[in-house]
Amino acid sequence: MKGCDCVDIPDDTLQEARALLRLSIFASGRTAPNPSVACVISSADLSILIGGATEPAGRRHAEIVALDALDRFALEHARFDPPLPLTMTVTLEPCSRYGRTPPCVQRIGLYGRESDFAKAHGLYIDTVRIAEADPSLHGAGFAALRQMGFRVEQADGPFRSFLLPFLSRLKGRPLYTVKLATDRNGVMGHRDRSVSLTGESGRILTMRLRAKCDGVLVGPGTVAVDRPSLDLRPPLRSAVIPFEESPMAPVADVDARRVWLRSLFEPDSGWSAIEDPELRREFQPVRIFLLGRPFVGRELFFERQYALSSATGREALFLSVRSMSGHWPGAIEVPDVTDPAFFSELSELLAEKGLNRILIESGYGLLPLWLRSLQEDDVFLHVQHEEPRDTTDDGWLRIDAGFDELDLLDEYQFAPGMKAVAFGRRRMDGNG
């Protein structure tokens, strides 16, 4: 993650902001139900620049990771004289209550001007800069830090993108990214058999999307025809596919959707690290299958999913539409897809499961439903291969719906003969 040049960052906060952005990008996809928070501790001259990102649920929050690193730094250096003030910059308001871990403000309080840490090492935190309030805390984190004597300030930067899924889930709805793959002529699959339309480069992009989402969902048609695994598998990078050879212009308006999307195409966003088997387990998405009519090969499909649950540490989530629930014992019942309550009940269920961002790998049948259900922070990603398929035989499915109700967000030429076009709902308030 050397560059992170996918967004414009003001020069006066360049290094801290870039560090926070890199950490946010890395944490995204591994922290649910917690938010993907980044934290940097720095001196005014940036001779000290220490960072941390939220770890998987039940482990350290970003602030604790950064403070642990500060402890190690202090032990390795002589005492600073005169004492050196530090600034902690964090993308989300530090927690002030007990959950799976103690409150972060309690730990931060041990690093103030008069603390034992300051007396021992000549280092102390003077200012805490916070980019975003946590609505679930109702300002308690801010209040606690001020009461402890810290100066609390506003931090600016393009970090909201990595917090939006969590903030949306707090309101009862995860964020959605709908991905559709077609050839140049809009052919998106075959009615009776599984086909690959975008080849190895498209597969790598799909894996990157899975790594950066908390769950991946497919509908009944895709389950019946493709019987997909939906797990995260290497590679997530390729020496053959020159992602880095298509530099992208900066996003001046730091639209949150575009910032997150562009992080997928950054060549230095930690993809090689995620290919490590141990680390890859932390990025495995929850596999979500919407089941309809019984299909041929279902016994083998379920056996494979149970094996994957053991191998990845992630249980699959099986949902059954109400009219077919008798065929799928143990699956969670949801309304039929024709029911107006289907999408709202699905969203409520996924939010209750603690999933912040959902990738929908769309098949032909439910694509209109997904498109109708998009809200302004969701994304529709159309992956297109410029090579047309031979469609002389019957059974090929072609997308014929336009995207007139959606705004074009961005376009990426991420491999030879391959592009991804991102769409989203028009924003009503103009905020990114």
Summary of the structure (lengths in Angstrom):
residues: 432
radius of gyration: 23.0
end to end distance: 23.4
largest distance: 79.2
contacts: 1410
relative contact order: 0.14
helix: 34%
strand: 22%
